């Protein structure tokens, strides 16, 4: 298996380097005037027409990598605790800079960012050289400087198109490409944001330049022209208007303060894509097709998964007014610590899906999956109100889980720094360590959890660290120390016990409820490869048939030119049809295979005894005279030092870890906290600190 993995890795690397080489050469005069004429007779055949070259050079290689990656990820072994770490990976993963608006930038991110900016600069320089010194188009007989001004606007648009070749990779949640470079969709959202800003800025410049040019040459009405045999300007105008709306409402103010506006305007991406593709044509569509094709496969599979109602077993309302929801799941569903689950509650919103951190561990809790929800914002407030009422059932759909392919916890010690609800991903990390500790030969790192809360009742989060049915023997090898900081209160508040009860609410099973089960994606990576391969091959066959027997006769037998817009509409339509057929067939086939298991799981769901709501004091709200009944929860209280009226001195805490040769540092919380920890780790004053940030700011 090791040889096969290495072979696949080498093959994918060679293909990727070749793919990038094409992107580098694409803008050059050599490619345009020397290579293209020679390749045209081989690739622009009667079966693929003018899109043949881009289809072969830019679409097929990346789709080939996507298929191979499924096989590679399937046979890839997770690192064992005894394996050594890659020194190269450690160096490239170190924080290189912390600055707004980019945030935390690692050496790898910095290197690739510089290379990408260099690619865009190189492309623009080559395109302008061709326009200014090789072949300047001046069909309007405008002055020379006006023609060059128009050429600048045109080429700026070309460069913006480069961004679209990568734009959808980061938002493909069950991606087979991102894990190859150690990324997840959640950690890559920032790349989508960066690419979106760059492309929209370049497209805006492209639009403004053409508006000015048309105004100077008295052709402003060309803004609304729809040429049947050439680029339809009106489609580009419509796409730009939609793009500006999406761009403006995607800025941090709207994403964080007015999420609903950001969410609903971003749902216009389908219209944006359609009009943009009509504007650029089928040849340019093939340049960016791989990331869009994979995104829409992922999107449709997520839709199929989300049509099932998930069995909500219980809800715990914490004394801090936050929620823990527990769902039933099939034992075969596996996920890694720090994973997230998307929830949809139709009674609250018909369209909105929200991601929440999974706190359970798939190895310790084989039949249940839990998420923690902080009451913040309109949607979560409505959910809290629903669950606090007298309802005995709630319709919930889920999507996921999504998370890293693996999580490296092989350190001498771990320092987990959190702020507020940022402690929730670390609950799953600690539970993973509890599971690993069951293997006596596995070395378990010492764990220091540094958590900052605003109020004392937020300490209820710590009651979730251990699974409900944990025993003393399970945690005997875990060396856990907790430093909790209460920043807004100077002392423990004197509040009656009955006002800070941890309430547990059980829900009745409904006939349509089913456990969360692995559909496709990370849990069935080979089947995902089958979908990608079959849908793409089907797409190529259908495009070849339509081009050869429908479009080609129009172009060559009637003396007319087939409609420019219709060509790309055929590509988009056939692509969607192929994705729909392949995904649906595989999904239904997998559903049939798993039918017996689903029946058994449903029987278990229906047989769950419905329990009446109950309340109990949290560990932190018991009176001094009363002993905690659970020994494991006693150990949490005993391991915790609570500091009132202060924030953690992160520099002191991190530098005190110098005694350990290898210290893993993970942080999740407000941006200011993440940046502070990143700066400390990247300062070079403590070379044993290995940093990783977890951010869920969408």
N, C-alpha and C positions, 0 to 999 in steps of 0.2 A: 504493500500500500504506500509505503514511503517513497519508493521509486516512481510510482504512478503520480503521486502528489507533486513531486519535483518536476516530472515531465509536463504535467498540466500547467504548473506554475511557469515553467520556462516557455511553453508554447503561448500562454496568455501574454507573457511579457513581450515576446517577439512581435505578436500581432498588435499589441498596444503601441509599441514603439513605432511600428510601421504606420499605424493609424495616425499617431501624432506627427509623424514625418509628412504625411499627406497634408495635414492642417498647416504645417509650417510652409510647405511648398505651394499651397493652394493660391496664395496671393501673388506669387512671383510671375514675372514675365516669361521665365523658362517654362513654367507649368502651363500658362495660358496659351502661349504662341508656339511652343515646341512640342510639349508632351500631349496636350489636349487633342490637337489634330490627329496624332498617331493613335491615341486611345479611342477616338470617336468611332472609327471603323470596326473596332472590336467590341465596344461596350454599348454604344448608342445604336443598338440593333432595332429591327422592326418589332421586337418583343418588349423593349423597354423605352425606346424613343430617346429624347434628349436627357432623361434622368438617369440613363444607364451608367455613366461614369461615376456620378456621385453615389449611386446605389451600390456599385461594386466597391468603390474605394472608401466610402465613409459610413455606409450603413451596414453592410455585411460583416466587416471585421468586428465591430462592437457587439453585434448580435451574436457572433460566434463566441466572443469572450463571455457574454452573458450565459450562454448555454454551457460552456466549459466550466464556468464558475460554480454552477449548480452541482456538477459532479465533484469538483474540487472541495467545495464546502461540505458535501455529504461524507466524503472519506476523511476529511480533516479531523484529526484527533485533538481533543481539548488538552491543553498543557497540564501535565501532572504536577503536583506540588514539588516534586524533586527535580524537575527540569530547570536548567539554567536560563536566565533571561538573555535576550539579545542586547549586546552593548550598543550596537548601532541604533536599534530601535529606541533604547533609553536616551541616547544623545539627541536623536531627532525628535523625540517626544517631549524634551525639556522646554519650558517656557522661555521664549526669546524676548518678548516684549508684552507690556500691558499698557494699552492706551485706548482712549475713546476716539472714534466710535467703534474701532475694530474689536476692542475687548482683549481677551487673553489669546495671544498668538504664539503657537509653538514653533520650533525650528522647522518642522515639516510644513506647517501651514505657511510660514513666511517664505520658504523656498518655493513652494508651488505657486504662491501668490505672485512672487517676483517673476517666475517663469511665465505665468498666465498674462501678466501685464506686458511682459516682453513680447509675447505672441501677438497681443492686440496691437502693440506699437509697431512691430515688424509688419503685420498685415496692413495697417493703415499706410505705413511708409511705402510699401510695395505697390499698393493700389494707387496711391497718389502719383508715384513715379510713372506707372503705366498710363494714367490719365493725363499727366502733364507733359510727358516726354515721348510716349510711344504712340498712343492713339486717343486724342482728346475728342470726345463726341460733342458736336455743336450743331445739332439738327435745326435749332431755332435761329441760326445765323446771328447769335448774340455777340456782344463784344468779348474779347478773349478773356478778360478777367471775370466776366460773368459766367462764361463757360467753365472756367476753372473753379469758380465758387460753387456752381452746380455740381461739378465732379466731386468736390470736397464733401458736400452733403450726401451724395450718393454713396461714396466710399465709407463714410461714417456709418451709414446704415448697414453696409456689408459687415463692418467690424462688430456692430451690435449683434448681428446674426451669429457670430462666433459664440457669444455668451449663451445663446439658446441651445447650443449643442451640449451644454452641461447643466442647464437650468433645472431640469426635472429629476436628475439623479438624486439630489439630496432629499427630495420629498417623496421618493419611492420607499414606502415604509418597509416592505418586505423585499428590499433590494438584494440582488445577488452581486452587485458591483461594489457597493460600499464596504461590505465585510472583507473584501480582498485587501483593502488598505486600512483595516482596523477601525472603520467608522460605522456609525449607526445613523439612521434618518434623524433621530432626535438630536444627536450631537452635530449634525451637518446642516441643520436649518439655517445657521448663520451664512453658509456658503450660498444657499438659495437667495437669502436676503442680499448679500453682496452682489451676486450676479444679476438679480432683479434691478438693483439700483444702477449698476453700470449700464445694462442693456437699455433701460428706460431713459436714462440720460442721453445715451448715444442716439436712440430713436427720436427723442425730443429734438436734439440738434439737427438730425436728418430732416425732420418735419419742418422746423423753423427755417432752415436754409432753403428748402424748396418753396415754402410760402413766400419768402423774400424774393427768391429768383423769379417766381411766377408773377409777383407784383411788379418787379422791375421790367419784365418783358410783356406785361399786359395779358397774362394768361392765368389769372387767379381762378377762373372757372375750371381749370384743369384739376383743381383740388377735388372736384366732384365727378371727374371723368371715369367711365368704366369701359375701357377698351376691351373688346372681345378677343383680340389676338395678341394683346400685350399686357403689361402690368396695369391692373385696375387701381387707379389712385384713390378712388372712393373707399375701397376696401381698406387701404392703408390708413386713410383718415379716420374711419370708424374704429379700426384697431387702436390707433393712437389715442382717441378720446377715451375708450375703455381702459387702455393702459394707464393713462394719467389718473383716472379715478382710482384704479387699483393701487397705483403707486403712492398717491398722496395718503390714502387711507391705510397704507401698510407701515407708515412711520410709527415709531415707538409710542407716541402719544395715543394713537388710535388702537394699536395692538394691546396696550396695557390698560388704558383708561376707558376706551369705548370699543370693547372687543366685538360687540355685535355688529357695529358698522364695518369694522375690518373684515369680519367673517362673511357677512352677506355680500359685500362688494367683491371679495375675493372669489366668490362663487361664479363670477362672470368670466373666469379664466377660459371656460369652454368657448364662449363667443370671441374672446380675444384671440385664441388660437385659430379659430375658423377664419376670421377676417385677415389675420396676419398671414396665414398660409395661402389664402387666395391672392393676397398682395404679392408674395414673393414667388409663388409658382411651385410646380412639382419638383423641379431640379434642386431648388434650394430647400425644399422640404426634406429631401433625402439626406441633406447634410446634417440635419438635426433629428432625423427620425428615430435613431436608437433610444435616446433618453425619453422621448415622448411615447414610443411604442411600449417600453418597459413600464413607464408610469401608468399608462392606461390599462395594461394587464393587471398591475397591482391594484389600481382603483376599482376595476370591475370585480376582482376577487374579494376585495374588502366589502364591496356592496353585497356580494353573495353571502359572506359571513354575517354581515350586519342584519340580514333579514330574519335571522333566528332570534327568538327571545331567550335570554339567559336566566337561569334559575338563581334568584336572589334569596339566599338562605337567611341572612340576618343583617342587622345594622346595629352598630354600637355608637351611641351618642356620648362623646367624651365630655368630661366636665368643662373643657375649654370650648364646647359647642362645635367641635369638629366631628367628623364622621368616619367610621370604618365600616365599609360594606364588604360582606363575605358572600362569594358566589360558589356554586357547585361547579366542579370541573371534572373532566375525565382524567384518569391517572396517566394517560399517555401524553398529556399536554406538559411540555417542558419549557422553562424560560430561565433566564439568568437574573441574578440580582441587579437592581436598578432599572428593571424593565418597567414599562408603562402599559396601561390599558385604557382604551377610549370607551367612553360611556355615552349612551344616547337614551334619554328619557322622553318619549313622545308627549307625555302629559305636560312637560315643561317647554319643550321646543321640538318642532317637527324636523328641523334641519340640523341643529347644533350637536356636534360631538366634542367632548372635552377629554383631554388626557389626564390620567391620575397615576401616581406612583403605586406600584405593587409592593406590598410589605411582606407578603407570604413567601415561602420558599417551596418550589415544586418538588424538592426531594423530601422535605420534612412533612409537608401538607399535601398529600397526593390527591385528595378529593375536594379540596377547597382552594379558593384564590381570594385574597383580600386586597383592597385598595383603601387608601386614606384620602379624605377630601377635606380641604380647609374651607370653611365658610367665608368666601370672599368673592364678591361680584354677584350679579343678578341671578345667574343660573344656579350657582351653588346655594344661594340664599333660598331660592324656591325649592330646591331639593331638600334642604334642611327642614323647611316648613312642612313639606309633604311627609317626610319621615317622622316628624315630631307629632303629626296628627294621629288619628285613630285608624289609619288604613292597615289592612292585613295582607296586602299584596301590592306590588309595584311592577309595571311593565318596563323592563330595561333590556336594551340591546348592547352588545359589546363588540369591540373590534380589537384584535391583538391576541396575545401580548406582543409588544415590540421592545427590543433591547439589544445589547451587545451580543455578538456571537459567543464570547467568553469574557470572563472578568478575572484579571490576574491579581490574586491576593497573596502572592508568594513574597512576603516581606518578613523581616525580623519583628517589626512592629507596625501598627497601623494607627494613624491619627485621623480621625473623622471629624471635620469641622462643619457645623451646621448653624443655620439661623432660622428660627421659626419652624414652619412645616418642612424646611429643608432637611430635617432629621429623618424623614420617612424613607428615602432610598437607603439610608444606612441601617434601617431595621432589617431590610432584606439582606444586606451584607453581613450583619451579625448572625442572622439565622443561617446563612450559607456556611459561616465559620463553625456554627454549632453542628451542622451536618458533617462537615469535613472532620471535626473533632471525633466523630464516631469511629474513624479509622485511626487506630492507635499509632500507626507509623507516620501519620501526617503531622508535620510541624505546624502548629497554629500560632500566628503572630499575637503578641500582646496588643490589646485594643484600647485606645484612649478616645472616648467620644466627648468632644467639646461642643456643647450646644448652648445657644443663646436664645432666650425667650423674652417676650415683653412682660408677661404676667405669670404669676405663680401657678395658676391653674393650667397653663400650657405644659406643665410637667407631666400631664396625663399622657402626652405622646410616649413617654418612656414606658408606660404600662404595656405598650404594644410590642416591645422589643422581643419578648419571648412568646412563642406560640402558646395557645391556651392549654394544650395538653402536655406541656414540657415537663420532664422529670429532673430531679436533682442530678442524677447521673449523666444526663445529656449535656449539662452545662458545667460539669466538674472540671473540664480541661480548658474552659474559656476564661482567660484572664482579662476581665473587662473593668475599666475604670471610667467613670462619668464625671465630667466637670460641667455643671449646669449654671448658667448665669441668667439672673432675672434682672433685666435692665430698667424696667419702669417702676419697680417696687423696692422699698428699702428694707422691708421685713415681711415675714410670713403673715398674710392677712388672716384676721380672725373671723372666719366665716363658718356658719353652722354646717355640719356634715351633710344634712339633707338637701342643701342647695347645690352641692357639688357631687351628685351621684352619677356614676357611670351606668347609663341605661342600655340594656340590650333588648332589641326588638326582633322577634322571629316572624317570618312571613310564610303564609300558606302557599304550598306549591300549586301552580296552575297547569292545566292540561297542555298548553303550548310551550311551557318552560322546558328547557333542556340545558344540560351542563355545558360550560364553555369547553369546546373541543378543538383540536388542531384541524384546521381546514386545509390550507396550503401554506406556502411561504416557508419560514424557517423550520417548521416542524415537518414539512414534507417537501424538502428542497428538490428532490429528484422529479417529483410531479410538477413542480414549478418549471423545471427545465424542459419537461415534455411540452408544457403549454407554450413556452417561449419558442421552442423549436418548431412545433407543429403549426402554430399560428403564423410565424414568419414565413415558413416554407409555403403555406397556403396563400399568404399574401403575395409572394413572388409569383406563384403560379397564376393567380387571378389577374394580377397586373399584366403579366405577359399575355394572357388570353385577351383581355380587354384592349390592350394596346395593339396587338397584332390583328385582331379580327374586327375591331370597331373603330379605334382612333386612326390607325395607319391607313385604312382605305379612304377615310375622309381627307387626310392630308395629301395622299398621293394619287387618288383616282378622280376626285371631284374638282381639283384645282383650288380648293379652299383650305384654310388653316383651321384646325380644330380649336374650339374655344379654350383660351388660356386658363380661365377659371375652372372650367369643367374638368380639365386634366387633374388638377390638385384635388378637386372634390371627389373624383374617382379614387384617388389614393387614400384620402381620409375615410371615405365610405367603406372601401374594401378592407382597410386596416381595422376599422371598428367591427366589421362583420367577422373577420378572422379571429379577432380577440374574443368576441362573443361566443363563437362556435367552439373554439378550442377550450376556453376556460369553462364554459358550461358543461361540455362533455366530460372533461376530467373531473370537474366538481361533482357532477351527478354520479360518475363512476366511483369516486372515492366515497361519496355518501352511501352508495349501495353496499360497498365493501364494509363500511363501518356501521351498517344498519343494525346488526345484531348487538354490537357494543353500545350503540345509542339506545336500543331498547332496554338493555340491562341498566344503563345509566339512568334512563327515565324512570325505571321501576324503583331505583334507589331514591330518585328525587321525590317520587310520589309517596314513598313509604316513610319519608322523614316526618316525624311527629311534630305537629305544630305546637309550639310552646307559647305560653302567655308572656307578655313583656315583663322584664324584671330589672331591678336596679340594685347596684352595689357600690360601696364607696371605692374610689380609686385609691391606689397605694399612697398617694400624697395627701389624702384628705381624711385619713383615719385619725381618730383621736389618739393621743399619746398613750392612753391606758390600754387601747385595743391592739391586740396582736394581729398581724396579717396571717390569714389562714394558709396562703400559698408560700412555701419555702422559696421557690424560684423568685417570686416577686419581692420577698424579703431581701434576697441577694441584690436586686436592682437598687433598692433603697439604701442598702448598706454600701454599695459600690459608688453611690452618688454623693458628691459634695455640691451643695447649693450655695451660690454666691449672690447676694442681693445688692441691687443698686450699682452694678458695675458691668462693664463689658470685658470679654476675655482679652488678655494681653497676648495676642497671637504670636508675636515675635518671640516673646519669652517662652511660650509653650512649645513652639516648634524648635527653637534652638536648644531647649533642654533635652531634646531627643538625640543629642549627639552621641550618646553612649551606644546606640544601635548602628550597625554598619549599613543597614538598608531600611529606611523608613518610608512607607507609603503614605502619602498625604492626599486625602480626598476632601473636597469641600462642596457644599450645596447650600445655597442661601442667597441673600441679596447680592447684587452686583458688586457693591462696595466691599463686602466681605470676601467674595471670590477673588477680586482683584488684589486685595491686601495679601491674602495667602499666596497668590501667584507671585507677587513681587518678592515676598520673603523667600520663597523656594527658588526663585530665579536669581537671587542676589549673589549666589556663589559663596556666601558665608557658611553655609551648611550643605556640603556636597552629597550628603547621604539622603536628602529629601527628594522623593519622586512624586511629582504633583499630578493630580487629575481633578478637573472641575466637572461638576454635574449641573447642568442648567436646563430648566424647563420653561424658559421664557420664550414663548412662541411669537 
